Amino acid sequence: MKNLYLIAISLLAFLSPCFGQHPKYEFRAAWIATVDNIDWPSRGNYNSEGQKVEFIRLLDMLKDLGMNAVIMQIRPAADAFYPSPYEPWSEWLTGKQGRAPNPYYDPLQFMIEETHKRGMEFHAWCNPYRAEFSIGKSSVSPTHITRVHPQWFLAYGGKRYFDPGNKEAQDFVVKVIRDIVNRYDVDALHFDDYFYPYRMPGKEFPDNRTFALYGNGADRDTWRRANVDSIITKLSRAIKEEKPFCRFGISPFGVWRNKSVDSLGSDTRAGQTNYDDLYADILLWLREGYIDYVVPQLYWEHGHKAAPYEVLVDWWSRNTYNKQCYIGLGIYKGGSNTRWRDKTIIPLQIEDSRKYPTIQGQVYFSTRSFLSNPNGWNDSLKQHYYKYPALLPPMPWIDSIKPLPPVIADINVDSNTATQQIQIKLADIEQKKIIRKFAVYTFPTLENIDISTLPPTVIIADRKDAAEYRLLLSSLLQQKDLKKEFYIGLTAVDTNNQESELGILQKIQWSDERKRWEVVK
């Protein structure tokens, strides 16, 4: 922090600490899919300003639901939602692959800034190997990598994929990811589950030529897994070389292996698995520290005959290898059949995930589903499960040093009694860490203050324009259940979500004589 600046803070009502239901730390996110215009931008919306308005609307909805992160798809098929030196603009952004936005803007930069402005994290979601979404139907630019290096690609199931056994193709993907991390302020780089494609009955992935060249006597399954391990290790190294604090996460299919073929597997009967069919050995990547978090896609209900949710959430909780695990929930299935018309499914899945200390959050597929408030789940999140904000869980293996606590230089309540807000001026301290946000706590007294398990009252992004803060936050000092006097304290939160010690506490009280809130100095 180089200058004095104001933070205008609107206070929420006091919390009744119920830490099981309202954890202090929890990753709460939704995937925003761009492939085939699933979530954003809406199909046919190729107007730059219209896209911005639409994205802000989605972001504000997620923020209102209690989310503290978004997982945004920026590279769905070897294309780009940003100006890339290696890949063309996405057809799902402008209607034709290679066509730039008009009027021109950088969607990725815009989305990152808007996300951070709301105190949320931005995880850049890239598909690792999909290159042509629908052969013969997709728009393909003359500069697309499938045209420049056709020998790197294989067709399977009507789509075109990078050949995972081709080292040049691997290095190209790593180069693309390195560029993103280097040029953009992303909090994490996120890959989904499409490594080798899902098997199609009676059709084998056509990598005979590559296997003959590079198999070196290994069996094909082992060779394929080694290919995927290879790009994961290269990506992990590249990301950390560019930005040590940028996290690397994978969202795999929900079943690693079935117990029937491996005693370490889950008691499931999945038709396909990560290890045996997608050739993704997720446990190896967690154990060796190649990735920082995992988001298994558990899109099944409790009691499912092949992949019961309760079995899998327990299995993943025991196989995190001290890395973070967030559970992927299939909110898109709401109302799709008799079982998914049950309003209790998602609430029960959240409650089950919170039983395990080795599971630190939930991620929803996908954002579009929230537009219709399926089974009233939006209301459940806002009114109960995400009623209070949560800090994102820090990763001590990346950085365990706390930032310095903020120092309050001045505090007052503005004079407009109709829309009163607390304004805090922070002192200019030589903070050696990048501060991403501030956590604000309120206390009825100064006795027994302990924030180690207490959720913040409100979380505010680190921005220096107090006027914009006033615009972004509603005044809540008129809350009916707010006590007539209370204390306010702040902590600073850095890029790795490490929280400082509590800053100076200040007393706020209600003046019956003046009919307004005032700071006791």
C-alpha positions in Angstrom: 0.0 0.0 0.0 1.7 3.2 -1.2 -0.9 5.8 -0.4 -3.5 6.5 2.2 -6.9 5.4 1.0 -10.4 5.0 2.2 -12.5 1.9 2.5 -16.2 2.6 2.9 -17.7 -0.4 4.8 -21.3 -1.4 5.2 -21.7 -3.7 8.2 -23.8 -6.8 8.3 -25.7 -7.9 11.4 -23.8 -9.8 14.1 -23.1 -13.4 13.5 -24.2 -16.1 15.8 -21.1 -18.3 15.5 -22.3 -21.7 14.2 -19.0 -22.8 12.7 -20.2 -26.2 11.3 -22.8 -24.6 9.2 -20.9 -21.4 8.5 -17.2 -22.2 8.1 -14.6 -19.5 8.2 -12.7 -20.9 5.2 -14.4 -22.4 2.2 -13.9 -22.4 -1.5 -17.3 -21.6 -3.2 -17.3 -21.4 -6.9 -19.1 -22.0 -10.2 -17.8 -23.0 -13.6 -18.6 -20.5 -16.3 -18.4 -22.5 -19.6 -17.8 -20.9 -22.9 -17.7 -24.0 -25.1 -20.7 -24.0 -27.4 -21.9 -20.9 -25.5 -23.1 -22.9 -22.5 -22.9 -20.1 -20.0 -21.2 -17.0 -21.6 -21.6 -15.2 -23.9 -25.1 -16.2 -24.8 -25.4 -17.6 -28.3 -25.3 -14.9 -30.9 -24.2 -12.1 -28.5 -21.2 -10.9 -30.4 -21.5 -7.3 -29.2 -18.6 -6.3 -26.9 -20.6 -4.1 -24.6 -23.4 -6.6 -24.5 -20.9 -9.3 -23.5 -19.6 -7.1 -20.7 -23.1 -6.4 -19.4 -23.9 -10.1 -19.5 -20.7 -11.2 -17.7 -21.2 -8.6 -15.0 -24.8 -9.8 -14.5 -23.6 -13.4 -14.1 -20.8 -12.3 -11.7 -23.1 -10.3 -9.6 -25.5 -13.2 -9.4 -22.8 -15.5 -8.2 -21.5 -13.0 -5.7 -25.1 -12.5 -4.4 -25.3 -16.3 -3.9 -22.2 -16.3 -1.7 -19.6 -17.5 -4.2 -16.0 -16.3 -3.6 -14.4 -17.6 -6.9 -15.2 -18.3 -10.5 -13.7 -20.9 -12.7 -13.8 -19.3 -16.1 -13.3 -21.2 -19.4 -10.9 -19.2 -21.5 -9.5 -21.9 -23.9 -12.2 -24.3 -24.8 -10.8 -25.8 -28.0 -7.2 -24.6 -28.7 -8.7 -21.1 -29.1 -8.7 -18.0 -27.0 -10.9 -15.6 -25.1 -8.0 -13.2 -25.0 -5.4 -11.9 -27.5 -3.1 -14.9 -27.8 0.1 -15.0 -29.8 -0.4 -18.7 -30.4 -4.1 -19.4 -30.8 -7.0 -17.6 -32.7 -9.9 -15.8 -31.1 -12.7 -18.3 -30.2 -15.7 -18.7 -32.5 -17.9 -18.7 -29.4 -16.8 -15.1 -28.6 -17.2 -13.5 -32.0 -19.0 -16.0 -34.2 -16.0 -16.9 -36.4 -12.7 -18.3 -35.2 -9.9 -15.8 -35.6 -12.2 -12.7 -35.7 -11.3 -10.2 -33.0 -14.0 -8.5 -30.8 -15.6 -5.4 -32.3 -15.3 -2.9 -30.7 -12.0 -4.4 -29.6 -11.4 -5.3 -25.9 -9.5 -8.0 -24.0 -12.2 -10.2 -22.4 -9.8 -11.9 -20.1 -8.4 -8.7 -18.7 -11.9 -7.4 -18.3 -13.2 -10.5 -16.5 -10.2 -10.7 -14.2 -10.7 -7.0 -13.1 -14.4 -7.4 -12.6 -13.9 -10.6 -10.6 -11.2 -9.1 -8.4 -13.2 -5.9 -7.9 -15.8 -8.1 -6.1 -13.3 -9.8 -3.9 -13.5 -13.0 -5.8 -10.8 -15.3 -7.2 -10.4 -15.9 -10.9 -9.4 -19.4 -11.9 -8.5 -19.6 -15.7 -10.1 -22.8 -17.0 -8.4 -24.4 -20.1 -9.2 -27.6 -21.9 -6.0 -29.4 -22.3 -6.3 -31.4 -25.5 -9.6 -30.6 -27.4 -8.8 -28.8 -30.6 -11.9 -29.0 -32.9 -15.2 -29.3 -31.2 -17.2 -30.7 -34.1 -15.3 -31.8 -37.3 -16.9 -30.3 -40.4 -19.1 -27.9 -38.4 -16.8 -25.9 -36.2 -15.3 -22.6 -37.5 -11.6 -23.2 -38.0 -9.2 -20.4 -38.7 -6.3 -20.8 -41.2 -4.0 -19.9 -38.3 -5.4 -22.6 -36.0 -2.8 -25.1 -34.8 -4.7 -28.0 -36.5 -4.0 -26.3 -39.8 -0.4 -25.3 -39.0 0.6 -28.7 -37.6 -2.1 -31.3 -38.7 0.3 -34.2 -37.8 -0.1 -33.4 -34.1 -3.8 -34.2 -34.1 -6.1 -37.3 -34.1 -9.8 -37.5 -34.9 -12.1 -39.4 -32.5 -15.8 -39.4 -32.0 -16.4 -36.5 -34.4 -13.9 -34.2 -32.6 -10.2 -33.5 -33.1 -7.7 -33.8 -30.3 -4.0 -33.1 -29.7 -2.2 -36.4 -29.7 -1.1 -36.7 -26.0 1.9 -38.9 -27.0 3.3 -36.2 -29.3 5.9 -34.2 -27.3 5.8 -31.2 -29.6 2.1 -31.0 -29.1 2.6 -31.2 -25.3 5.2 -28.4 -25.5 2.9 -26.2 -27.5 0.1 -26.5 -24.8 2.6 -25.7 -22.1 3.7 -22.6 -24.0 0.1 -21.4 -24.3 -0.4 -21.9 -20.5 2.9 -20.2 -19.6 1.8 -17.2 -21.6 -1.5 -16.9 -19.8 0.1 -17.1 -16.4 2.9 -14.6 -17.4 0.6 -11.9 -18.8 -2.6 -12.1 -16.7 -3.3 -11.8 -13.0 -5.0 -15.2 -12.7 -5.2 -16.7 -9.2 -5.1 -20.3 -10.6 -4.8 -22.3 -13.7 -7.6 -25.0 -14.0 -7.8 -28.0 -16.2 -10.9 -30.2 -16.7 -11.3 -33.9 -17.2 -10.6 -34.3 -20.9 -7.1 -35.8 -21.2 -7.5 -38.8 -23.3 -11.1 -38.7 -24.5 -13.9 -40.8 -22.9 -14.0 -44.2 -24.6 -16.6 -44.8 -27.3 -18.0 -48.4 -27.6 -16.2 -50.4 -30.2 -13.8 -47.5 -31.1 -10.2 -47.3 -30.0 -8.4 -44.0 -29.8 -6.2 -44.0 -33.0 -2.7 -43.5 -31.6 -1.1 -46.6 -33.2 1.5 -44.6 -35.1 2.6 -42.6 -32.0 2.7 -45.7 -29.9 4.8 -47.5 -32.4 7.3 -44.6 -32.5 7.5 -43.8 -28.8 6.1 -46.8 -26.9 9.5 -48.1 -26.0 8.2 -51.5 -25.1 5.7 -50.4 -22.5 2.1 -51.6 -22.6 -0.2 -49.1 -24.2 -2.1 -48.2 -21.0 1.1 -47.5 -19.0 2.4 -45.4 -21.9 -0.7 -43.3 -22.2 -0.7 -42.6 -18.5 3.0 -41.6 -18.7 2.0 -39.2 -21.5 -0.5 -37.4 -19.3 1.8 -37.4 -16.3 4.4 -35.8 -18.6 2.3 -32.8 -19.5 1.1 -32.3 -16.0 4.6 -32.1 -14.6 5.6 -29.7 -17.4 2.6 -27.5 -16.7 3.2 -27.5 -13.0 6.8 -26.5 -13.5 5.9 -23.7 -16.0 3.1 -22.2 -13.8 5.3 -22.0 -10.7 8.2 -20.6 -12.7 6.1 -17.8 -14.0 4.2 -17.1 -10.7 5.0 -19.1 -7.6 1.7 -18.1 -6.0 -0.5 -19.1 -9.0 -2.2 -22.4 -8.1 -2.8 -25.4 -10.4 -6.0 -27.3 -10.1 -7.6 -30.3 -11.9 -11.2 -31.3 -12.1 -11.3 -35.0 -12.8 -14.1 -37.4 -13.5 -15.5 -38.4 -10.1 -14.1 -42.0 -10.0 -10.4 -42.7 -9.9 -10.7 -46.5 -10.0 -13.2 -49.0 -8.9 -12.4 -51.2 -5.9 -13.1 -54.3 -8.0 -9.8 -53.7 -10.0 -7.8 -51.9 -7.3 -8.0 -52.2 -3.5 -7.2 -48.5 -3.3 -10.2 -47.6 -5.4 -13.7 -46.6 -4.4 -16.6 -49.0 -3.8 -18.2 -48.1 -7.1 -19.1 -49.7 -10.4 -18.3 -46.8 -12.8 -18.3 -47.8 -16.5 -15.2 -45.5 -17.0 -12.6 -44.2 -14.7 -9.8 -41.7 -14.6 -7.0 -44.2 -14.3 -8.2 -46.9 -16.7 -10.0 -44.9 -19.4 -8.8 -41.3 -19.3 -5.3 -42.3 -18.3 -5.2 -39.6 -15.6 -3.5 -40.8 -12.4 -4.9 -38.0 -10.2 -3.6 -39.6 -7.0 0.0 -39.5 -8.3 -0.3 -35.8 -9.1 -1.6 -35.0 -5.6 0.9 -37.2 -3.9 3.9 -35.7 -5.8 2.6 -32.2 -5.4 2.2 -31.5 -9.1 -1.2 -29.9 -8.4 -2.5 -27.8 -5.6 -6.1 -28.7 -5.6 -8.6 -31.2 -7.1 -12.3 -30.9 -7.9 -13.8 -34.3 -8.4 -17.0 -34.1 -10.4 -19.5 -35.9 -8.2 -22.6 -35.4 -10.2 -24.5 -38.3 -8.7 -27.0 -38.5 -5.9 -26.8 -40.3 -2.7 -27.6 -44.0 -3.2 -26.7 -44.0 -6.9 -26.4 -47.6 -8.0 -23.0 -47.3 -9.7 -21.4 -44.2 -8.1 -23.1 -43.2 -4.8 -22.3 -39.6 -3.7 -21.8 -40.6 -0.1 -19.2 -43.3 -1.0 -17.2 -41.0 -3.3 -17.2 -37.9 -1.0 -15.8 -40.2 1.7 -13.2 -41.7 -0.6 -11.9 -38.4 -1.9 -11.7 -37.1 1.6 -9.2 -39.9 2.4 -7.1 -39.4 -0.7 -6.2 -35.7 -0.8 -2.5 -36.2 0.2 -2.7 -32.9 2.1 -3.7 -30.9 -0.9 -7.0 -29.2 -1.2 -10.2 -30.9 -2.4 -13.4 -29.1 -3.4 -16.4 -31.2 -4.5 -17.9 -30.6 -7.9 -21.8 -30.6 -7.7 -24.1 -31.2 -10.6 -26.7 -28.4 -10.0 -27.4 -28.7 -13.8 -29.3 -31.9 -13.1 -31.9 -30.2 -10.9 -35.4 -31.2 -12.1 -34.0 -33.5 -14.8 -35.7 -36.7 -13.4 -37.7 -37.8 -10.4 -34.7 -38.2 -8.2 -33.3 -34.7 -9.1 -36.6 -33.1 -8.3 -35.8 -33.7 -4.7 -35.0 -30.3 -3.1 -32.8 -31.9 -0.5 -30.1 -33.3 -2.8 -27.7 -30.3 -3.1 -28.2 -29.2 0.6 -27.4 -32.8 1.7 -24.3 -32.9 -0.5 -23.0 -29.6 0.9 -23.6 -30.9 4.5 -21.9 -34.2 3.7 -18.8 -32.4 2.2 -18.6 -30.2 5.3 -18.3 -33.2 7.6 -14.7 -33.8 6.4 -11.9 -31.5 7.4 -9.9 -32.6 4.3 -12.6 -31.2 2.0 -12.6 -27.4 1.7 -15.4 -26.4 -0.6 -17.9 -26.8 -3.4 -18.0 -26.0 -7.1 -21.1 -26.0 -9.2 -21.7 -26.9 -12.8 -22.7 -24.7 -14.3 -23.5 -21.0 -13.9 -26.4 -21.0 -16.3 -28.3 -23.4 -14.0 -28.6 -20.8 -11.3 -30.6 -18.5 -13.6 -33.7 -20.6 -13.0 -33.2 -21.2 -9.3 -33.6 -25.0 -9.6 -35.5 -26.5 -6.7 -35.0 -23.3 -4.9 -31.3 -24.0 -4.4 -30.4 -20.3 -4.9 -32.5 -19.5 -1.9 -30.9 -22.3 0.1 -27.4 -20.9 -0.6 -28.2 -17.3 0.1 -30.4 -17.8 3.2 -28.5 -20.7 4.9 -25.4 -22.4 3.5 -23.6 -19.3 2.2 -25.4 -16.7 4.3 -22.1 -15.5 5.7 -19.0 -14.9 3.7 -16.0 -17.2 3.9 -12.3 -16.7 3.2 -10.7 -19.0 0.7 -8.5 -21.6 2.4 -4.8 -20.7 2.2 -2.3 -23.2 0.9 0.7 -23.3 3.4 2.9 -25.3 1.0 2.9 -22.3 -1.3 3.3 -19.6 1.4 2.7 -19.7 5.2 3.9 -16.2 6.1 1.1 -13.9 7.2 0.8 -10.3 6.0 1.0 -7.4 8.3 -2.3 -6.3 9.9 -3.8 -3.1 8.6 -3.4 0.0 10.6 -6.4 2.3 11.0 -5.4 5.9 10.6 -8.9 7.4 10.9 -12.4 6.1 11.1 -15.7 7.9 10.9 -19.4 7.5 10.0 -20.5 9.8 7.1 -23.0 12.5 8.0 -25.8 11.3 5.6 -28.1 9.6 8.1 -30.2 8.1 5.3 -27.4 6.1 3.9 -24.8 6.1 6.6 -21.6 4.2 6.0 -18.4 3.7 8.0 -15.3 5.1 6.4 -11.9 3.8 7.3 -8.6 5.4 6.3 -5.7 3.0 6.4 -2.2 4.0 7.3 0.6 3.7 4.7 2.5 0.7 5.9 5.3 -1.1 4.0 3.5 -4.3 3.2 5.8 -6.8 1.7 3.0 -8.9 0.4 0.3 -8.2 -2.2 -3.0 -7.6 -0.4 -6.0 -8.9 -2.2 -8.8 -8.1 0.2 -9.7 -7.1 3.8 -11.8 -9.1 6.2 -14.1 -7.1 8.5 -15.2 -8.5 11.8 -17.7 -7.1 14.3 -17.9 -7.9 18.0 -20.4 -7.0 20.8 -17.6 -6.6 23.4 -13.8 -6.8 23.6 -14.0 -9.9 25.8 -12.8 -13.3 24.5 -12.1 -12.1 20.9 -11.0 -15.0 18.8 -11.2 -15.0 15.0 -9.5 -18.3 14.4 -12.8 -20.0 13.5 -15.0 -16.9 13.1 -16.3 -16.1 9.6 -15.8 -12.5 8.7 -18.8 -10.2 8.8 -18.0 -8.8 5.4 -15.1 -9.2 2.9 -13.9 -6.2 0.8 -11.6 -6.2 -2.2 -8.4 -4.1 -1.9 -9.3 -1.1 -4.0 -8.4 2.5 -3.4 -11.4 4.3 -4.8 -13.7 4.8 -1.8 -16.5 6.2 -4.1 -16.6 2.9 -6.0 -16.8 1.0 -2.7 -19.9 3.0 -1.8 -21.4 2.2 -5.1 -20.6 -1.5 -4.8 -21.8 -2.1 -1.2 -25.2 -1.4 0.2 -25.4 0.4 3.6 -26.5 -2.0 6.3 -26.1 0.1 9.4 -29.9 0.3 9.6 -30.2 -3.5 10.2 -32.9 -4.1 12.8 -30.9 -6.6 14.8 -27.7 -4.6 14.9 -26.7 -3.9 18.5 -26.6 -0.3 19.7 -22.8 -0.5 20.2 -20.2 -2.8 18.8 -16.5 -3.0 17.8 -15.0 -3.3 14.4 -11.7 -4.9 13.5 -9.9 -5.6 10.2 -7.5 -8.2 8.8 -5.5 -8.1 5.6 -5.6 -11.1 3.2 -2.9 -11.7 0.7 -2.8 -13.5 -2.7 -2.4 -16.9 -1.1 -5.3 -16.2 1.2 -3.1 -15.9 4.3 -4.8 -13.7 6.8 -3.0 -11.2 9.1 -3.6 -10.8 12.8 -6.5 -8.6 13.8 -6.0 -4.9 13.3 -7.0 -2.1 15.8 -10.5 -2.4 17.1 -12.8 0.7 17.1 -16.1 1.2 18.9 -19.2 2.2 17.0 -22.4 3.2 18.8 -25.9 4.5 18.1 -26.7 8.0 19.3 -30.4 8.3 20.4 -30.0 12.0 20.7 -28.7 12.5 17.1 -30.5 9.4 15.7 -27.3 8.2 13.9 -24.3 6.0 14.2 -21.1 7.5 15.5 -17.5 6.4 16.1 -16.3 6.5 19.7 -12.8 8.0 19.7 
